[in-house]
Amino acid sequence: MKTYQTNAAFADNYKFLIGSIIPRPIAVISTRNIDGTNNLAPFSFFTAVSASPMIIAFCPMIRTSTGDFKDTVKNILREKEFVVNFCTESNYERVNLASTELPYGEDEFTFTGLTPMDSQIVKAKRMKESPVQFECVFRDMLCYGKEPGAGSLITGEVKLIHVDEAVLADGKISTDLFKAVGRGTGNDWFKTDSRFQMERLTKAQIQK
Ligand SMILES: Cc1cc2nc3c(=O)[nH]c(=O)nc-3n(C[C@H](O)[C@H](O)[C@H](O)COP(=O)(O)O)c2cc1C
C-alpha cells in the first residue's frame, strides 16, 4: 500500500479526493448575477446535511485560473439565495456545458440551452429540465483558505421543494424515474441504473 502526504500540490490531493469519494451526486446551482442575468454551474462536492430544518451543502473551490471565488459564490454572498437543480440522464450534456468558465454576466441558461423558470420565493431561476428543484436561502459559509483549490462549504436551507409528478411513485421520488447522474474520478460519470436492495437489520436479526 502506498502512503501520500496531503501537503502536496492541489492536483495531487484532488485526484485522490475525486477518485475515492464516488459516486458523487451533482447539484446544478442556479444564481442571479448582479445585472439580473442567470448563472448556472454544477458542483459534485454536494451532500444533504439536515432533514429538519432541511439543509444541503456544496463546496466550491477557489478558481485555479484566477485565484478568485467562482461566480456562484459571489452571487450567493450578495443575494443570499440560490436554487439546487439536479443532473439526470436527460440533461447531463447541457449540465456539463454549464461548467464552462464564461465571463461574469453571460447568461448560462442561454449558453447551455437549458430553460429558466421563475422560482416562487427566490429570485434565482429554476432549471426546467431538472425534475427536482430546491429553492434555498443561504445559511453559512466556511472557508478553508484563499489559495487556488481551497474549498468552502456553503449551506442553504431548502424552503421549497418542487418535484415533477413524472418522477414520483407512491409520493416518493423513484430512482428509476428520476434517472439521476453522478460524478466519478477524472471524466467518469455514473448512471443510477445498476442497483441492489438491502434492508437495514436490527441487532436481534444479526445475532439470530
Ligand atoms: C460535474 C461537475 C462537477 C463539478 N463539481 C465542482 C465542485 O464540487 N466544486 C467546484 O469548485 N467546481 C466544480 N466543478 C467545476 C465548476 O462547475 C466550474 O468551475 C464552473 O465554471 C463554476 O461556475 P461559476 O463560476 O459560474 O460558479 C464541477 C464541474 C463539473 C462538470
Ligand as a Chemical Component Dictionary entry (heavy atoms), coordinates in Angstrom:
data_LIG
# 
_chem_comp.id                   LIG 
_chem_comp.type                 NON-POLYMER 
_chem_comp.pdbx_formal_charge   0 
_chem_comp.three_letter_code    LIG 
# 
loop_
_chem_comp_atom.comp_id 
_chem_comp_atom.atom_id 
_chem_comp_atom.alt_atom_id 
_chem_comp_atom.type_symbol 
_chem_comp_atom.charge 
_chem_comp_atom.model_Cartn_x 
_chem_comp_atom.model_Cartn_y 
_chem_comp_atom.model_Cartn_z 
_chem_comp_atom.pdbx_ordinal 
LIG C1  C1  C 0 -19.948 17.502 -12.971 1  
LIG C2  C2  C 0 -19.108 18.638 -12.443 2  
LIG C3  C3  C 0 -18.963 18.796 -11.093 3  
LIG C4  C4  C 0 -18.215 19.866 -10.571 4  
LIG N1  N1  N 0 -18.071 19.983 -9.215  5  
LIG C5  C5  C 0 -17.393 21.023 -8.701  6  
LIG C6  C6  C 0 -17.268 21.173 -7.280  7  
LIG O1  O1  O 0 -17.786 20.385 -6.483  8  
LIG N2  N2  N 0 -16.573 22.245 -6.819  9  
LIG C7  C7  C 0 -16.020 23.179 -7.660  10 
LIG O2  O2  O 0 -15.411 24.148 -7.188  11 
LIG N3  N3  N 0 -16.135 23.053 -9.006  12 
LIG C8  C8  C 0 -16.817 22.022 -9.540  13 
LIG N4  N4  N 0 -16.959 21.904 -10.895 14 
LIG C9  C9  C 0 -16.447 22.989 -11.763 15 
LIG C10 C10 C 0 -17.434 24.168 -11.825 16 
LIG O3  O3  O 0 -18.686 23.753 -12.335 17 
LIG C11 C11 C 0 -16.835 25.262 -12.728 18 
LIG O4  O4  O 0 -15.682 25.795 -12.119 19 
LIG C12 C12 C 0 -17.795 26.385 -13.075 20 
LIG O5  O5  O 0 -17.198 27.205 -14.077 21 
LIG C13 C13 C 0 -18.140 27.268 -11.910 22 
LIG O6  O6  O 0 -19.040 28.228 -12.404 23 
LIG P1  P1  P 0 -19.291 29.650 -11.809 24 
LIG O7  O7  O 0 -18.009 30.444 -11.892 25 
LIG O8  O8  O 0 -20.353 30.166 -12.705 26 
LIG O9  O9  O 0 -19.757 29.488 -10.393 27 
LIG C14 C14 C 0 -17.632 20.810 -11.453 28 
LIG C15 C15 C 0 -17.761 20.634 -12.847 29 
LIG C16 C16 C 0 -18.493 19.549 -13.331 30 
LIG C17 C17 C 0 -18.627 19.364 -14.821 31 
# 
loop_
_chem_comp_bond.comp_id 
_chem_comp_bond.atom_id_1 
_chem_comp_bond.atom_id_2 
_chem_comp_bond.value_order 
_chem_comp_bond.pdbx_ordinal 
LIG C1  C2  SING 1  
LIG C2  C3  SING 2  
LIG C2  C16 DOUB 3  
LIG C3  C4  DOUB 4  
LIG C4  N1  SING 5  
LIG C4  C14 SING 6  
LIG N1  C5  DOUB 7  
LIG C5  C6  SING 8  
LIG C5  C8  SING 9  
LIG C6  O1  DOUB 10 
LIG C6  N2  SING 11 
LIG N2  C7  SING 12 
LIG C7  O2  DOUB 13 
LIG C7  N3  SING 14 
LIG N3  C8  DOUB 15 
LIG C8  N4  SING 16 
LIG N4  C9  SING 17 
LIG N4  C14 SING 18 
LIG C9  C10 SING 19 
LIG C10 O3  SING 20 
LIG C10 C11 SING 21 
LIG C11 O4  SING 22 
LIG C11 C12 SING 23 
LIG C12 O5  SING 24 
LIG C12 C13 SING 25 
LIG C13 O6  SING 26 
LIG O6  P1  SING 27 
LIG P1  O7  DOUB 28 
LIG P1  O8  SING 29 
LIG P1  O9  SING 30 
LIG C14 C15 DOUB 31 
LIG C15 C16 SING 32 
LIG C16 C17 SING 33 
# 
